[in-house]
Amino acid sequence: MPFFRLRPVVIGDLTLPNPVILAPMSGITDAPFRRLAADLGAGLVVQLAGCEARWMGEAARIAEACGAAIIDINMGCPARQVTGGQSGSALMRDLDHALSLIDATVAAVSVPVTLKMRLGWDDRTVNAPELARRAQAAGVRLITVHGRTRCQFYNGRADWAAVRAVKDCVSIPVVVNGDIGTCADAVAALAASGADAVMIGRAAQGRPWLAGQVGRYLAIRRAESAPPLAVQFAIIDHLYDEMLSHYGRDIGRRHARKHLGWALDAAAETAAIGGAVLKAHRGRVLTADDPAAVRRHLAEAYADFAARAQSDERDCAWPQKTPHTPYGSERKAA
């Protein structure tokens, strides 16, 4: 992989500890998950979404008052529940309106404002460079670009090279996003785009340690394997506890299920175990209602994975992903 030295990413008065940012994902990157990813080394966790200038400004003021060091505006989310309300990447269909939200947000706070976008709404309206230029002029201090249009959702490959057109037309830091699931992906995305940092999204599902690992790799070029299964169990057990505390028992246990499922997938991949073994453990963990039973089944799953890995009893081992396989490409947008 090519070696190049990245400059520190500076946003206003803030210098990021590393150039790897956790992507905002609707219904996934809530406060417990963001805190955990930050504790495990993510350089930045982000954001605000909206479609009315008045309320974007008010939300930004509230976030700043609560201690936010940066306000990130979402103009990149493709999810229907976001774009259907004329937020997220739907704003790229009307740049004048998008700029009104940026102006209101910048005017409302003293902390830096950043912006996330896609390449455009569709192939006929690839307007990310124009939006980036106008956003920088309006006071935005960093721009993230996902290398797909909204209409692509997560299909095909993210076009990292297309992000270079944005980098070439602004002087503020640019972050490249899309299909970055390994250290090799991060290096390739930075080389293709000329960006200053990377953003990791779906690959962090079940792997809240991933952004920190990639950040450390970019700093010292030393690859890390997935954490040992005992550590992975401690991480997901802690996240489950945090979600129950944050949401309350009833909402927390339901909201946590997808995270538990992804964590089991990651653990099974670490142990090279799939098939019926994974399916059975998933079934027990994800259908249990009582948190004590969930924890018991979860502990049993990780112990079983570890024992099978040591004895080489794999049961339909996972196929290995290559650096060129779009991470999570089998998943559809929400």
C-alpha positions as CSV (number, residue, x, y, z in Angstrom):
1,M,0.0,0.0,0.0
2,P,1.3,3.5,-0.7
3,F,2.8,5.4,2.2
4,F,2.0,9.1,2.6
5,R,2.0,11.3,5.7
6,L,-1.3,12.9,6.5
7,R,-1.4,16.4,8.0
8,P,-3.4,16.9,11.1
9,V,-7.1,17.7,10.5
10,V,-7.9,21.1,11.9
11,I,-11.5,22.3,12.3
12,G,-11.5,25.8,13.7
13,D,-9.6,25.6,17.0
14,L,-10.0,21.8,17.2
15,T,-7.3,19.4,16.0
16,L,-8.6,15.8,15.5
17,P,-6.7,13.1,17.3
18,N,-6.7,11.1,14.1
19,P,-8.2,11.4,10.6
20,V,-10.9,8.7,11.0
21,I,-14.4,9.8,11.6
22,L,-17.4,7.7,12.6
23,A,-20.3,8.2,10.1
24,P,-23.7,9.3,11.4
25,M,-26.1,6.5,10.6
26,S,-29.8,6.9,11.2
27,G,-31.1,4.7,14.1
28,I,-27.6,3.3,14.7
29,T,-25.1,5.9,15.9
30,D,-27.0,7.0,19.0
31,A,-25.3,8.5,22.1
32,P,-24.2,5.1,23.6
33,F,-22.6,3.9,20.3
34,R,-20.9,7.2,19.7
35,R,-19.4,7.3,23.2
36,L,-18.2,3.8,22.8
37,A,-16.6,4.4,19.4
38,A,-14.9,7.6,20.7
39,D,-13.6,5.7,23.8
40,L,-12.2,3.1,21.3
41,G,-10.3,5.7,19.3
42,A,-12.6,7.2,16.7
43,G,-11.2,10.7,15.8
44,L,-14.7,12.4,15.6
45,V,-18.3,11.3,16.1
46,V,-20.9,13.4,14.6
47,Q,-24.7,15.6,13.5
48,L,-27.8,17.6,12.8
49,A,-30.4,16.9,10.1
50,G,-33.3,19.2,9.1
51,C,-35.0,21.1,6.3
52,E,-36.0,24.5,7.9
53,A,-33.5,27.2,8.5
54,R,-35.1,28.5,11.7
55,W,-35.1,25.1,13.4
56,M,-31.6,24.2,12.1
57,G,-30.3,27.4,13.8
58,E,-32.2,26.6,17.0
59,A,-31.0,23.0,17.1
60,A,-27.4,24.2,16.6
61,R,-27.7,26.6,19.5
62,I,-29.1,23.8,21.7
63,A,-26.3,21.4,20.7
64,E,-23.6,24.1,21.4
65,A,-25.1,24.9,24.8
66,C,-25.0,21.1,25.6
67,G,-21.2,21.1,24.9
68,A,-20.9,20.2,21.2
69,A,-17.5,21.3,19.9
70,I,-18.6,21.0,16.2
71,I,-22.0,21.2,14.4
72,D,-22.2,18.9,11.4
73,I,-25.0,19.4,8.9
74,N,-26.4,16.2,7.2
75,M,-26.9,16.6,3.5
76,G,-25.8,13.1,2.7
77,C,-28.2,10.6,4.3
78,P,-30.1,8.6,1.6
79,A,-32.6,7.0,4.0
80,R,-36.2,7.5,2.9
81,Q,-37.4,8.6,6.3
82,V,-34.8,11.4,6.1
83,T,-35.1,12.4,2.4
84,G,-38.9,12.0,2.5
85,G,-38.9,15.0,4.9
86,Q,-36.7,17.0,2.5
87,S,-33.7,16.5,4.7
88,G,-30.4,14.7,4.1
89,S,-29.3,14.3,0.5
90,A,-32.7,15.6,-0.7
91,L,-31.2,19.0,-0.1
92,M,-28.8,18.5,-2.9
93,R,-31.8,19.0,-5.3
94,D,-32.1,22.7,-4.2
95,L,-28.7,24.2,-3.4
96,D,-30.2,27.7,-2.7
97,H,-32.4,26.1,0.0
98,A,-29.4,24.1,1.2
99,L,-27.4,27.2,1.6
100,S,-30.1,28.9,3.6
101,L,-29.8,26.1,6.2
102,I,-26.0,26.5,6.2
103,D,-26.2,30.2,6.7
104,A,-28.7,29.8,9.6
105,T,-26.5,27.2,11.3
106,V,-23.3,29.2,10.9
107,A,-24.9,32.4,12.2
108,A,-26.4,30.6,15.2
109,V,-23.2,29.3,16.8
110,S,-19.7,30.2,17.6
111,V,-18.3,26.6,17.1
112,P,-17.2,25.4,13.7
113,V,-19.9,24.1,11.3
114,T,-19.1,21.2,9.0
115,L,-21.1,19.5,6.2
116,K,-21.7,16.0,4.9
117,M,-23.0,15.4,1.4
118,R,-23.1,12.9,-1.5
119,L,-21.9,13.4,-5.0
120,G,-25.4,14.6,-6.0
121,W,-29.0,13.5,-6.1
122,D,-28.5,11.3,-9.2
123,D,-26.1,11.0,-12.1
124,R,-27.6,14.0,-13.9
125,T,-27.0,16.3,-11.0
126,V,-23.5,15.6,-9.6
127,N,-23.2,19.0,-7.9
128,A,-21.0,18.2,-4.9
129,P,-18.2,20.6,-6.1
130,E,-20.7,23.5,-6.5
131,L,-22.2,22.9,-3.1
132,A,-18.8,22.6,-1.5
133,R,-17.6,25.9,-2.9
134,R,-20.7,27.7,-1.8
135,A,-20.6,26.0,1.7
136,Q,-17.0,27.1,2.2
137,A,-17.9,30.7,1.2
138,A,-20.7,30.5,3.8
139,G,-18.3,29.5,6.6
140,V,-18.3,25.7,6.6
141,R,-15.0,24.5,8.0
142,L,-14.9,20.8,6.7
143,I,-16.7,18.8,4.1
144,T,-17.4,15.1,3.9
145,V,-18.4,13.5,0.6
146,H,-19.8,10.0,0.2
147,G,-18.7,8.7,-3.2
148,R,-22.2,7.9,-4.4
149,T,-25.3,9.8,-5.5
150,R,-28.4,9.5,-3.4
151,C,-30.2,7.4,-6.0
152,Q,-27.4,4.9,-5.8
153,F,-28.1,4.3,-2.1
154,Y,-25.4,1.7,-1.3
155,N,-25.3,-0.1,-4.7
156,G,-22.2,-0.5,-6.8
157,R,-18.9,0.9,-5.6
158,A,-18.3,4.2,-4.0
159,D,-16.4,6.4,-6.4
160,W,-13.5,7.7,-4.3
161,A,-11.8,9.4,-7.3
162,A,-14.9,11.5,-7.8
163,V,-14.4,13.1,-4.4
164,R,-11.2,14.7,-5.8
165,A,-13.2,17.2,-7.7
166,V,-14.5,18.5,-4.3
167,K,-11.0,18.5,-2.8
168,D,-9.7,20.5,-5.8
169,C,-12.2,23.3,-5.5
170,V,-12.0,24.1,-1.7
171,S,-9.2,24.9,0.7
172,I,-10.8,23.4,3.8
173,P,-10.3,19.8,4.9
174,V,-12.2,17.1,2.9
175,V,-13.2,13.7,4.2
176,V,-13.9,10.7,1.9
177,N,-16.7,8.3,2.8
178,G,-18.2,5.1,1.3
179,D,-17.1,1.4,1.3
180,I,-14.2,2.0,3.8
181,G,-14.1,-1.2,5.9
182,T,-10.4,-2.0,6.2
183,C,-7.0,-0.2,6.6
184,A,-6.3,-1.0,2.9
185,D,-9.6,0.7,1.9
186,A,-8.7,3.8,3.9
187,V,-5.3,4.1,2.2
188,A,-6.8,3.5,-1.2
189,A,-9.6,6.0,-0.6
190,L,-7.2,8.7,0.5
191,A,-4.9,8.1,-2.4
192,A,-7.8,8.2,-5.0
193,S,-9.6,11.2,-3.5
194,G,-6.7,13.3,-2.2
195,A,-8.8,13.8,0.9
196,D,-7.5,14.7,4.3
197,A,-9.5,12.1,6.3
198,V,-11.8,9.1,6.0
199,M,-15.2,8.4,7.4
200,I,-16.3,4.8,8.3
201,G,-20.0,3.9,8.4
202,R,-21.6,0.5,7.9
203,A,-18.3,-1.4,8.5
204,A,-18.4,-0.2,12.1
205,Q,-21.7,-1.9,12.8
206,G,-20.8,-4.6,15.3
207,R,-17.2,-3.3,15.2
208,P,-17.2,0.0,17.2
209,W,-13.4,-0.5,17.6
210,L,-12.8,-0.2,13.8
211,A,-12.4,3.5,13.4
212,G,-9.8,3.6,16.2
213,Q,-7.9,0.7,14.6
214,V,-7.8,2.4,11.2
215,G,-6.8,5.7,12.9
216,R,-3.9,4.0,14.6
217,Y,-2.9,2.2,11.4
218,L,-2.7,5.5,9.5
219,A,-0.5,6.9,12.2
220,I,2.0,4.1,12.6
221,R,1.2,1.7,9.7
222,R,0.8,-1.3,12.1
223,A,-2.2,-3.4,11.3
224,E,-4.3,-4.8,14.1
225,S,-6.5,-7.9,14.0
226,A,-10.0,-7.9,15.5
227,P,-10.0,-7.8,19.3
228,P,-10.0,-11.2,21.0
229,L,-13.4,-12.6,21.5
230,A,-13.3,-12.0,25.3
231,V,-12.7,-8.3,24.5
232,Q,-15.4,-8.2,21.9
233,F,-17.8,-9.7,24.4
234,A,-16.9,-7.1,27.1
235,I,-17.4,-4.3,24.5
236,I,-20.9,-5.4,23.4
237,D,-21.9,-6.2,27.0
238,H,-21.0,-2.7,28.0
239,L,-22.9,-1.2,25.0
240,Y,-26.0,-3.3,25.9
241,D,-25.8,-1.9,29.5
242,E,-25.4,1.6,28.2
243,M,-28.4,1.3,25.9
244,L,-30.6,0.0,28.7
245,S,-29.5,2.9,30.9
246,H,-30.0,5.5,28.1
247,Y,-33.4,4.4,26.8
248,G,-34.8,2.4,29.7
249,R,-35.4,-1.3,29.8
250,D,-38.2,-1.7,27.3
251,I,-37.0,0.6,24.5
252,G,-33.3,-0.2,25.2
253,R,-33.6,-3.9,24.8
254,R,-35.4,-3.5,21.5
255,H,-33.1,-0.9,20.2
256,A,-30.0,-3.0,21.1
257,R,-31.1,-6.1,19.1
258,K,-29.6,-4.9,15.8
259,H,-26.3,-4.1,17.6
260,L,-26.2,-7.5,19.3
261,G,-26.8,-9.2,15.9
262,W,-24.0,-7.3,14.2
263,A,-21.7,-8.0,17.2
264,L,-22.4,-11.7,16.9
265,D,-21.7,-11.6,13.2
266,A,-18.4,-9.9,13.9
267,A,-17.5,-12.4,16.6
268,A,-18.4,-15.3,14.3
269,E,-16.2,-13.8,11.5
270,T,-13.3,-13.5,13.9
271,A,-13.6,-17.1,14.8
272,A,-14.3,-18.1,11.2
273,I,-17.7,-19.6,12.2
274,G,-21.0,-19.3,10.4
275,G,-23.8,-21.5,9.3
276,A,-26.1,-23.2,11.8
277,V,-23.9,-22.3,14.8
278,L,-24.2,-18.6,14.3
279,K,-27.9,-18.9,13.4
280,A,-28.7,-20.8,16.6
281,H,-26.9,-18.3,18.8
282,R,-28.5,-15.3,17.0
283,G,-31.9,-16.9,17.5
284,R,-31.4,-17.3,21.3
285,V,-29.9,-13.9,21.9
286,L,-32.3,-11.8,19.7
287,T,-35.5,-13.5,20.8
288,A,-34.8,-13.2,24.5
289,D,-36.8,-10.5,26.3
290,D,-35.3,-10.5,29.7
291,P,-31.9,-8.6,29.8
292,A,-30.5,-11.2,32.1
293,A,-31.3,-13.9,29.6
294,V,-29.9,-11.9,26.8
295,R,-26.6,-11.5,28.7
296,R,-26.5,-15.2,29.5
297,H,-27.1,-16.2,25.9
298,L,-24.6,-13.7,24.7
299,A,-21.9,-15.0,27.0
300,E,-22.7,-18.6,25.9
301,A,-22.4,-17.6,22.2
302,Y,-19.0,-16.0,22.7
303,A,-17.7,-18.9,24.8
304,D,-18.9,-21.3,22.2
305,F,-17.3,-19.4,19.3
306,A,-14.0,-19.3,21.3
307,A,-14.1,-23.0,22.0
308,R,-14.9,-23.9,18.5
309,A,-12.2,-21.7,17.1
310,Q,-9.6,-23.4,19.4
311,S,-10.8,-26.9,18.4
312,D,-11.1,-25.9,14.7
313,E,-14.8,-27.0,14.8
314,R,-16.0,-24.2,12.5
315,D,-19.3,-25.3,10.8
316,C,-19.4,-23.6,7.5
317,A,-16.7,-21.0,8.0
318,W,-17.2,-17.5,6.8
319,P,-16.0,-16.6,3.3
320,Q,-13.2,-14.1,3.4
321,K,-13.9,-10.6,2.2
322,T,-11.3,-8.9,-0.1
323,P,-10.3,-5.3,0.2
324,H,-12.2,-4.7,-3.1
325,T,-15.6,-6.1,-1.9
326,P,-17.9,-3.2,-0.9
327,Y,-18.4,-3.7,2.8
328,G,-22.0,-4.4,3.6
329,S,-23.0,-4.1,-0.1
330,E,-25.6,-6.8,0.5
331,R,-27.5,-4.5,2.8
332,K,-30.0,-2.1,1.4
333,A,-30.7,1.5,2.6
334,A,-33.2,1.9,5.3
